[in-house]
Amino acid sequence: MIRCRSHGFVYRLSDGRGVNCPGFRIQVYDVKAEDGSLLVRPAS
């Protein structure tokens, strides 16, 4: 889970859904480290 420092909202990293803020959602990304670079794409 991740928490917004400004609002205290908590989101699940698996799907981006708000835990203590129903109806809110954040975009989730797949991240991969490869040859010293980070590769990022929207989660499928």
C-alpha positions in Angstrom: 0.0 0.0 0.0 1.0 3.6 -0.5 -0.2 6.7 1.5 -0.6 10.3 0.2 1.4 12.5 2.6 -0.9 15.5 1.9 -4.3 13.8 2.4 -3.5 10.6 4.3 -5.4 8.6 1.6 -4.2 5.0 1.4 -4.2 3.0 -1.9 -3.5 -0.6 -2.8 -0.6 -1.0 -5.2 -2.2 -4.1 -6.7 -5.1 -2.3 -8.3 -4.9 1.4 -7.2 -8.1 1.4 -5.3 -8.5 3.6 -2.3 -8.5 1.8 1.1 -9.7 4.6 3.3 -11.2 6.7 0.5 -13.8 4.7 -1.4 -14.4 5.8 -4.9 -10.8 7.1 -5.4 -8.3 5.3 -7.5 -4.7 5.9 -8.7 -3.0 4.7 -11.9 -0.9 1.6 -11.3 2.3 0.9 -13.3 4.5 -2.1 -13.9 8.2 -1.2 -13.1 11.2 -3.2 -14.1 14.9 -2.6 -13.6 17.0 -3.6 -16.7 20.6 -2.8 -17.5 20.7 0.1 -15.0 17.4 1.7 -16.3 13.9 1.6 -15.0 11.2 0.6 -17.5 7.7 1.8 -16.7 4.4 1.0 -18.3 0.7 1.2 -17.3 -0.3 -2.1 -15.5 -2.4 -4.4 -17.6 
